[in-house]
């Protein structure tokens, strides 16, 4: 058995070398053609699932969210950790970006854009990277609770989102998967949907709030419209997050991992809503167990007292457990549907 195992390992190693050699031998032109074909198909699907529509069209937004969150080409091409943000005319290594799990980007951020259905792939000499550029327009007239957080907390950010003219996906050449996604601000006249910018509600400093009907907002961040309405775990997810959020507040996590990025992290991780925290829950557990969270104002590790650490871990594990149950329920439901 040991000899057979050794032979099998050797065969697999040789196969891996052959694959690597073929990938290395692929010419830039051939790779460009392959990636163009891949992203033309992805852009065509996006144009079908999330076409240009009125920026206030809630039904179109809902259809887009549900489709992208499911088994879409975009979802398949997202990495486990995606970096996202607006293009600032700087090299990627110098550009502040936010890190998202694929579910968060596919369910909360990508659907805010409407797609023309085309893509152009080219090689960027400055970045030494392939990129796909897709023309878009932004849904700037949705109700405040449909945005993952109040983008209008920063006037420059809100203006940039509203004038977005294209998304750029920076690609991993061998697989074609997206490693970084950015939106390119323009002027409203350059956007596909050239309408006057909408007036957003004044930002009151709250990333989460309760509306007049007692519902947590932004409602998109409590998985509204992504998980089935009859998922029995939805209410427990919100309750578990509230318990976790209190512990994170006690651990000072809310001072760093929020959209205004007070510590100016180069790669920001957001934890201020159930959906954002759900995308990073494994990271939270790892970091707290290793004593890597929280950090002081200089970015140095500041381990929690034993009791506080135990309490935070307990709440994080409970949140992780109910998320696992909710996902399993969804999987079971969809697997039994005709």
PLY file of the C-alpha trace (Angstrom):
ply
format ascii 1.0
element vertex 338
property float x
property float y
property float z
element edge 337
property int vertex1
property int vertex2
end_header
0.00 0.00 0.00
2.84 2.39 0.85
4.50 1.80 -2.52
1.23 2.41 -4.37
0.65 5.55 -2.35
4.14 6.81 -3.19
3.56 6.18 -6.90
0.20 7.97 -6.76
1.75 10.99 -5.06
4.49 11.09 -7.70
1.94 10.92 -10.52
-0.09 13.74 -8.99
3.06 15.83 -8.55
3.98 15.36 -12.21
0.42 16.24 -13.25
0.62 19.41 -11.19
3.89 20.37 -12.85
2.38 19.79 -16.29
-0.61 22.00 -15.47
1.71 24.67 -14.16
3.89 24.45 -17.26
0.89 24.74 -19.59
-0.33 27.79 -17.63
3.15 29.32 -17.87
3.36 28.63 -21.61
0.00 30.29 -22.33
0.67 33.42 -24.32
-0.66 36.77 -23.22
-2.89 36.91 -26.29
-4.33 33.46 -25.59
-4.92 34.32 -21.95
-6.51 37.61 -22.92
-8.88 35.81 -25.30
-9.76 33.23 -22.65
-10.49 35.88 -20.03
-12.45 37.98 -22.54
-14.68 35.00 -23.29
-15.14 34.29 -19.58
-16.04 37.87 -18.63
-18.17 38.51 -21.69
-20.33 35.62 -20.49
-20.34 36.96 -16.94
-21.24 40.47 -18.13
-24.02 39.12 -20.33
-25.50 37.28 -17.35
-25.22 40.40 -15.18
-26.96 42.40 -17.88
-29.77 39.84 -17.85
-30.06 39.50 -14.05
-29.40 43.15 -13.16
-30.25 45.23 -16.25
-30.37 49.00 -16.43
-33.62 50.11 -14.79
-35.04 53.03 -12.85
-32.71 53.61 -9.87
-35.64 53.36 -7.44
-36.98 50.06 -8.86
-37.16 47.88 -5.73
-38.40 44.79 -7.57
-35.50 44.92 -10.02
-33.08 45.30 -7.11
-34.61 42.34 -5.26
-34.41 40.10 -8.32
-30.79 41.08 -8.84
-29.84 40.42 -5.20
-31.45 37.01 -5.06
-29.86 35.95 -8.34
-26.32 37.12 -7.53
-26.44 35.66 -4.02
-27.34 32.29 -5.53
-25.42 30.26 -8.09
-24.42 33.10 -10.39
-21.30 33.38 -12.53
-20.25 36.36 -10.43
-20.59 34.37 -7.20
-18.52 31.53 -8.68
-15.71 33.92 -9.64
-15.40 35.57 -6.22
-12.52 34.55 -3.95
-12.87 33.69 -0.26
-11.67 37.21 0.55
-12.45 40.00 -1.92
-10.98 43.50 -1.72
-13.42 46.23 -2.76
-13.51 50.00 -3.04
-13.52 52.97 -5.33
-10.74 53.65 -7.81
-8.67 56.61 -6.66
-6.09 56.89 -9.41
-3.46 55.16 -7.26
-1.71 51.80 -7.56
-3.73 49.02 -5.95
-1.08 48.55 -3.26
-1.60 52.14 -2.16
-5.40 52.18 -2.40
-7.47 51.72 0.78
-9.90 48.85 0.24
-12.49 46.92 2.25
-12.37 43.16 2.59
-15.57 41.15 2.07
-16.62 37.54 2.13
-18.21 36.50 -1.19
-21.73 36.30 0.28
-21.50 39.88 1.51
-20.29 41.29 -1.80
-22.70 39.23 -3.93
-25.71 39.92 -1.70
-25.19 43.52 -0.55
-22.80 45.45 -2.79
-22.76 44.14 -6.37
-26.60 44.35 -6.69
-26.47 48.10 -6.07
-25.18 48.39 -9.63
-27.05 47.86 -12.89
-25.12 46.36 -15.78
-25.04 47.15 -19.48
-24.12 43.54 -20.25
-20.69 44.06 -21.81
-17.10 43.70 -20.63
-13.68 44.59 -21.99
-10.66 42.64 -20.75
-7.18 44.08 -21.11
-3.74 43.82 -19.58
-2.78 46.73 -17.35
0.94 47.39 -17.73
1.21 49.52 -14.59
-0.35 46.85 -12.38
1.00 43.95 -14.45
-2.46 42.44 -14.14
-5.45 41.56 -16.31
-8.64 43.50 -15.65
-12.24 43.37 -16.84
-14.17 46.63 -17.14
-17.98 46.51 -17.08
-20.17 49.61 -17.71
-22.68 50.16 -14.89
-25.13 52.58 -13.31
-25.86 52.93 -9.60
-29.22 52.52 -7.82
-29.03 55.82 -5.95
-32.76 56.17 -5.19
-33.45 53.09 -3.12
-34.75 53.51 0.45
-31.92 53.99 3.01
-32.41 50.48 4.41
-31.46 48.91 1.05
-27.86 50.08 1.31
-25.48 48.00 3.47
-24.68 51.13 5.45
-25.32 54.86 4.95
-22.87 55.67 2.15
-23.91 59.31 2.63
-22.00 59.48 5.94
-19.23 60.75 3.66
-20.33 63.17 0.92
-17.38 62.27 -1.29
-18.14 58.56 -1.04
-21.84 59.08 -1.78
-21.06 61.27 -4.77
-18.58 58.69 -6.05
-21.09 55.86 -5.79
-23.83 57.86 -7.49
-21.63 58.74 -10.42
-20.18 55.23 -10.87
-19.71 54.54 -14.57
-17.96 51.16 -14.49
-16.80 48.29 -12.32
-13.27 46.98 -12.72
-12.43 43.41 -11.75
-8.73 42.70 -11.31
-8.17 39.07 -12.17
-6.06 36.11 -11.16
-4.60 35.11 -14.52
-4.49 31.32 -14.07
-8.07 30.88 -12.82
-9.76 34.08 -13.98
-11.17 34.61 -10.50
-11.56 38.16 -9.21
-8.99 39.28 -6.63
-9.92 42.98 -6.36
-13.10 44.80 -7.45
-13.39 48.58 -7.79
-15.94 51.04 -9.08
-14.87 53.97 -11.19
-16.51 57.28 -10.27
-17.28 59.67 -13.07
-19.70 62.53 -13.32
-23.43 61.97 -13.38
-23.51 62.94 -17.05
-21.04 60.13 -17.81
-23.02 57.47 -15.99
-25.32 55.28 -18.03
-28.27 56.59 -16.08
-27.76 60.34 -16.34
-30.16 61.67 -13.75
-29.84 64.19 -11.00
-28.33 62.78 -7.81
-30.82 61.90 -5.11
-30.91 63.48 -1.70
-30.12 61.01 1.06
-31.28 61.26 4.64
-28.90 63.06 6.95
-26.46 60.68 8.66
-27.00 60.60 12.42
-23.95 58.55 13.30
-25.81 55.21 13.54
-24.75 52.31 11.34
-27.76 50.29 12.54
-31.10 51.81 13.48
-34.72 50.85 14.16
-37.41 52.21 11.87
-40.90 53.40 12.82
-42.24 49.84 12.46
-39.65 48.44 14.85
-37.56 46.76 12.14
-33.78 46.74 12.22
-32.24 48.78 9.43
-30.49 48.50 7.05
-32.84 45.59 6.43
-30.56 44.13 3.76
-28.00 43.41 6.49
-30.35 41.12 8.42
-30.49 38.89 5.33
-33.89 40.21 4.24
-34.56 38.96 0.75
-31.53 36.64 0.67
-32.57 33.86 2.99
-36.09 32.48 2.64
-38.74 34.35 4.61
-39.74 31.10 6.27
-36.22 30.26 7.43
-36.83 29.53 11.15
-33.37 30.80 12.14
-33.65 34.40 10.90
-34.90 35.89 14.18
-32.26 33.97 16.13
-29.53 35.33 13.83
-30.50 38.90 14.69
-30.71 38.14 18.42
-27.34 36.34 18.36
-25.77 39.25 16.51
-27.08 41.77 19.04
-25.47 39.74 21.84
-22.22 39.54 19.87
-22.33 43.25 19.03
-22.56 44.12 22.72
-19.49 42.01 23.46
-17.62 43.53 20.51
-18.51 46.96 21.85
-17.12 45.99 25.23
-14.01 44.72 23.45
-13.76 48.03 21.54
-14.16 46.31 18.16
-16.72 48.93 17.13
-14.07 51.62 17.34
-12.14 50.18 14.39
-14.31 47.93 12.23
-16.82 50.52 11.04
-17.25 52.21 7.64
-15.61 55.54 8.48
-12.39 53.58 9.21
-11.14 55.73 12.09
-7.79 53.90 12.24
-7.25 54.30 8.49
-6.68 50.58 7.91
-5.39 49.79 4.43
-7.69 46.75 4.22
-10.72 47.47 6.36
-12.85 44.66 7.82
-16.44 45.65 8.70
-18.36 44.11 11.62
-21.12 46.65 12.31
-24.11 44.67 10.95
-25.24 41.03 11.07
-24.33 40.40 7.42
-20.88 41.97 7.68
-20.10 40.11 10.89
-21.43 36.86 9.39
-18.94 37.18 6.54
-16.05 37.58 8.99
-17.16 35.37 11.89
-14.46 32.74 11.29
-11.83 35.47 11.24
-13.22 36.94 14.47
-13.00 33.58 16.20
-9.44 32.96 15.00
-8.24 36.44 15.90
-9.77 36.48 19.38
-8.48 32.97 20.17
-4.97 34.03 19.12
-5.17 37.32 21.00
-4.88 39.35 17.79
-8.07 41.33 18.51
-8.60 43.99 19.58
-5.75 46.37 18.73
-4.73 49.62 20.34
-4.67 52.94 18.51
-1.19 52.19 17.16
-2.23 48.84 15.70
-0.62 46.71 18.38
-2.39 43.68 19.79
-4.21 44.38 23.03
-5.36 41.04 24.48
-8.68 41.03 26.30
-8.95 40.07 29.97
-9.71 36.34 30.31
-13.35 36.82 31.31
-14.04 39.30 28.50
-12.32 37.05 25.97
-14.37 34.03 27.09
-17.60 36.00 26.85
-16.78 37.36 23.39
-15.84 33.90 22.14
-19.05 32.43 23.56
-21.21 34.98 21.74
-19.21 34.65 18.51
-19.52 30.86 18.59
-23.27 31.13 19.17
-23.61 33.50 16.20
-21.52 31.18 14.04
-23.63 28.19 15.07
-26.96 29.77 14.17
-25.57 30.95 10.82
-24.53 27.38 10.09
-28.03 26.16 10.95
-29.66 28.81 8.76
-27.47 27.95 5.77
-28.06 24.23 6.27
-31.82 24.85 6.33
-31.60 26.80 3.07
-29.53 24.05 1.46
-32.01 21.40 2.54
-34.99 23.42 1.33
-33.53 24.05 -2.11
-32.30 20.49 -2.51
-35.82 19.14 -2.01
-37.50 21.56 -4.39
-38.34 20.19 -7.85
0 1
1 2
2 3
3 4
4 5
5 6
6 7
7 8
8 9
9 10
10 11
11 12
12 13
13 14
14 15
15 16
16 17
17 18
18 19
19 20
20 21
21 22
22 23
23 24
24 25
25 26
26 27
27 28
28 29
29 30
30 31
31 32
32 33
33 34
34 35
35 36
36 37
37 38
38 39
39 40
40 41
41 42
42 43
43 44
44 45
45 46
46 47
47 48
48 49
49 50
50 51
51 52
52 53
53 54
54 55
55 56
56 57
57 58
58 59
59 60
60 61
61 62
62 63
63 64
64 65
65 66
66 67
67 68
68 69
69 70
70 71
71 72
72 73
73 74
74 75
75 76
76 77
77 78
78 79
79 80
80 81
81 82
82 83
83 84
84 85
85 86
86 87
87 88
88 89
89 90
90 91
91 92
92 93
93 94
94 95
95 96
96 97
97 98
98 99
99 100
100 101
101 102
102 103
103 104
104 105
105 106
106 107
107 108
108 109
109 110
110 111
111 112
112 113
113 114
114 115
115 116
116 117
117 118
118 119
119 120
120 121
121 122
122 123
123 124
124 125
125 126
126 127
127 128
128 129
129 130
130 131
131 132
132 133
133 134
134 135
135 136
136 137
137 138
138 139
139 140
140 141
141 142
142 143
143 144
144 145
145 146
146 147
147 148
148 149
149 150
150 151
151 152
152 153
153 154
154 155
155 156
156 157
157 158
158 159
159 160
160 161
161 162
162 163
163 164
164 165
165 166
166 167
167 168
168 169
169 170
170 171
171 172
172 173
173 174
174 175
175 176
176 177
177 178
178 179
179 180
180 181
181 182
182 183
183 184
184 185
185 186
186 187
187 188
188 189
189 190
190 191
191 192
192 193
193 194
194 195
195 196
196 197
197 198
198 199
199 200
200 201
201 202
202 203
203 204
204 205
205 206
206 207
207 208
208 209
209 210
210 211
211 212
212 213
213 214
214 215
215 216
216 217
217 218
218 219
219 220
220 221
221 222
222 223
223 224
224 225
225 226
226 227
227 228
228 229
229 230
230 231
231 232
232 233
233 234
234 235
235 236
236 237
237 238
238 239
239 240
240 241
241 242
242 243
243 244
244 245
245 246
246 247
247 248
248 249
249 250
250 251
251 252
252 253
253 254
254 255
255 256
256 257
257 258
258 259
259 260
260 261
261 262
262 263
263 264
264 265
265 266
266 267
267 268
268 269
269 270
270 271
271 272
272 273
273 274
274 275
275 276
276 277
277 278
278 279
279 280
280 281
281 282
282 283
283 284
284 285
285 286
286 287
287 288
288 289
289 290
290 291
291 292
292 293
293 294
294 295
295 296
296 297
297 298
298 299
299 300
300 301
301 302
302 303
303 304
304 305
305 306
306 307
307 308
308 309
309 310
310 311
311 312
312 313
313 314
314 315
315 316
316 317
317 318
318 319
319 320
320 321
321 322
322 323
323 324
324 325
325 326
326 327
327 328
328 329
329 330
330 331
331 332
332 333
333 334
334 335
335 336
336 337
